[in-house]
Amino acid sequence: MRISEIDLYHLPGWMNAAFEQVEKQCEEELERESETYRKIIKEEYALLDQYPFLSMLTAGDETTEGMELTVEEMKALSRFLVLEDDRREIEAVKYFLLGGRGVVEMLELLGLV
């Protein structure tokens, strides 16, 4: 199978398992190594605990009716979205670095480095 033939929306089971393992490794390493990442996660959980509507919005459930938010709730939602964006950016860099580390390990195994 060539990379160009992979449908990103219908990944083979083995590839999903590999991605889940990398995701877990990424999160574990960031939790261990990055104070910034730990602070983001902690603040996200605090917001989710304080504002239950955030969990509803992030759970992937389909919204079936309108929602009115107070100014305080809008600020919480805005902060949560900023934190999510920051967390995902940190994770993206870590994924890239994990991939690079994997390439170097493979090259070493093949005796090319």
C-alpha positions as a Markdown table, in Angstrom:
| # | Residue | x | y | z |
|---|---|---|---|---|
| 1 | Met | 0.0 | 0.0 | 0.0 |
| 2 | Arg | 1.3 | 3.4 | -1.0 |
| 3 | Ile | 0.8 | 6.5 | 1.3 |
| 4 | Ser | -1.1 | 8.2 | -1.6 |
| 5 | Glu | -3.6 | 5.3 | -1.5 |
| 6 | Ile | -4.5 | 5.8 | 2.1 |
| 7 | Asp | -8.0 | 7.3 | 2.8 |
| 8 | Leu | -7.4 | 9.5 | 5.9 |
| 9 | Tyr | -11.1 | 9.2 | 6.8 |
| 10 | His | -11.1 | 5.4 | 6.6 |
| 11 | Leu | -7.8 | 4.2 | 8.0 |
| 12 | Pro | -7.0 | 0.5 | 8.2 |
| 13 | Gly | -7.4 | -0.9 | 11.7 |
| 14 | Trp | -3.6 | -1.5 | 12.1 |
| 15 | Met | -2.9 | 2.1 | 11.3 |
| 16 | Asn | -5.6 | 3.4 | 13.7 |
| 17 | Ala | -3.9 | 1.3 | 16.4 |
| 18 | Ala | -0.5 | 2.8 | 15.6 |
| 19 | Phe | -1.8 | 6.3 | 15.7 |
| 20 | Glu | -3.5 | 5.7 | 19.0 |
| 21 | Gln | -0.2 | 4.4 | 20.4 |
| 22 | Val | 1.7 | 7.5 | 19.2 |
| 23 | Glu | -1.0 | 9.7 | 20.6 |
| 24 | Lys | -0.7 | 8.1 | 24.0 |
| 25 | Gln | 3.1 | 8.3 | 23.9 |
| 26 | Cys | 2.9 | 12.0 | 22.9 |
| 27 | Glu | 0.5 | 12.8 | 25.8 |
| 28 | Glu | 2.5 | 10.8 | 28.3 |
| 29 | Glu | 5.8 | 12.5 | 27.3 |
| 30 | Leu | 4.3 | 16.0 | 27.3 |
| 31 | Glu | 2.7 | 15.4 | 30.8 |
| 32 | Arg | 6.1 | 14.3 | 32.0 |
| 33 | Glu | 8.3 | 16.9 | 30.3 |
| 34 | Ser | 6.2 | 20.1 | 29.8 |
| 35 | Glu | 5.1 | 22.3 | 32.7 |
| 36 | Thr | 3.2 | 24.4 | 30.1 |
| 37 | Tyr | 1.3 | 21.4 | 28.8 |
| 38 | Arg | 0.4 | 20.3 | 32.4 |
| 39 | Lys | -0.9 | 23.8 | 33.2 |
| 40 | Ile | -3.1 | 23.8 | 30.0 |
| 41 | Ile | -4.6 | 20.4 | 30.8 |
| 42 | Lys | -5.2 | 21.4 | 34.5 |
| 43 | Glu | -7.0 | 24.6 | 33.4 |
| 44 | Glu | -9.0 | 22.8 | 30.8 |
| 45 | Tyr | -10.2 | 20.3 | 33.4 |
| 46 | Ala | -11.0 | 23.1 | 35.8 |
| 47 | Leu | -13.1 | 24.9 | 33.2 |
| 48 | Leu | -14.9 | 21.6 | 32.2 |
| 49 | Asp | -15.7 | 21.0 | 35.9 |
| 50 | Gln | -16.9 | 24.6 | 36.5 |
| 51 | Tyr | -18.9 | 24.9 | 33.3 |
| 52 | Pro | -20.8 | 21.7 | 32.4 |
| 53 | Phe | -22.0 | 23.1 | 29.1 |
| 54 | Leu | -18.4 | 22.9 | 27.8 |
| 55 | Ser | -18.4 | 19.1 | 28.2 |
| 56 | Met | -21.6 | 19.0 | 26.2 |
| 57 | Leu | -20.0 | 21.0 | 23.4 |
| 58 | Thr | -16.8 | 19.0 | 23.3 |
| 59 | Ala | -18.3 | 15.5 | 23.7 |
| 60 | Gly | -19.2 | 15.4 | 20.0 |
| 61 | Asp | -22.9 | 15.1 | 20.7 |
| 62 | Glu | -25.2 | 16.8 | 18.2 |
| 63 | Thr | -26.8 | 20.0 | 19.5 |
| 64 | Thr | -30.5 | 19.8 | 19.1 |
| 65 | Glu | -31.6 | 23.2 | 20.6 |
| 66 | Gly | -30.3 | 26.7 | 21.1 |
| 67 | Met | -28.2 | 27.7 | 24.1 |
| 68 | Glu | -28.0 | 31.1 | 25.8 |
| 69 | Leu | -24.8 | 31.9 | 27.5 |
| 70 | Thr | -24.0 | 34.5 | 30.1 |
| 71 | Val | -21.0 | 36.8 | 29.6 |
| 72 | Glu | -19.1 | 34.8 | 32.1 |
| 73 | Glu | -19.9 | 31.6 | 30.2 |
| 74 | Met | -18.8 | 33.2 | 26.9 |
| 75 | Lys | -15.5 | 34.1 | 28.5 |
| 76 | Ala | -15.1 | 30.6 | 29.8 |
| 77 | Leu | -15.8 | 29.2 | 26.3 |
| 78 | Ser | -13.4 | 31.6 | 24.7 |
| 79 | Arg | -10.7 | 30.7 | 27.2 |
| 80 | Phe | -11.3 | 27.0 | 26.7 |
| 81 | Leu | -11.0 | 27.3 | 22.9 |
| 82 | Val | -7.7 | 29.2 | 23.3 |
| 83 | Leu | -6.4 | 26.4 | 25.7 |
| 84 | Glu | -7.5 | 23.7 | 23.2 |
| 85 | Asp | -5.7 | 25.5 | 20.4 |
| 86 | Asp | -2.5 | 25.9 | 22.5 |
| 87 | Arg | -2.7 | 22.2 | 23.6 |
| 88 | Arg | -3.1 | 21.0 | 20.0 |
| 89 | Glu | -0.2 | 23.2 | 18.8 |
| 90 | Ile | 2.1 | 21.7 | 21.4 |
| 91 | Glu | 0.9 | 18.2 | 20.6 |
| 92 | Ala | 1.5 | 18.8 | 16.8 |
| 93 | Val | 5.1 | 19.8 | 17.5 |
| 94 | Lys | 5.6 | 16.8 | 19.7 |
| 95 | Tyr | 4.1 | 14.5 | 17.0 |
| 96 | Phe | 6.6 | 15.9 | 14.5 |
| 97 | Leu | 9.5 | 15.4 | 16.9 |
| 98 | Leu | 8.4 | 11.8 | 17.6 |
| 99 | Gly | 8.3 | 11.1 | 13.9 |
| 100 | Gly | 11.8 | 12.5 | 13.4 |
| 101 | Arg | 13.0 | 10.4 | 16.3 |
| 102 | Gly | 11.4 | 7.4 | 14.7 |
| 103 | Val | 13.1 | 8.1 | 11.4 |
| 104 | Val | 16.5 | 8.4 | 13.1 |
| 105 | Glu | 16.0 | 5.2 | 15.0 |
| 106 | Met | 15.0 | 3.4 | 11.8 |
| 107 | Leu | 18.1 | 4.7 | 10.0 |
| 108 | Glu | 20.3 | 3.6 | 12.9 |
| 109 | Leu | 18.7 | 0.1 | 12.7 |
| 110 | Leu | 19.4 | -0.1 | 9.0 |
| 111 | Gly | 23.0 | 1.0 | 9.6 |
| 112 | Leu | 22.5 | 4.1 | 7.5 |
| 113 | Val | 23.6 | 6.6 | 10.2 |
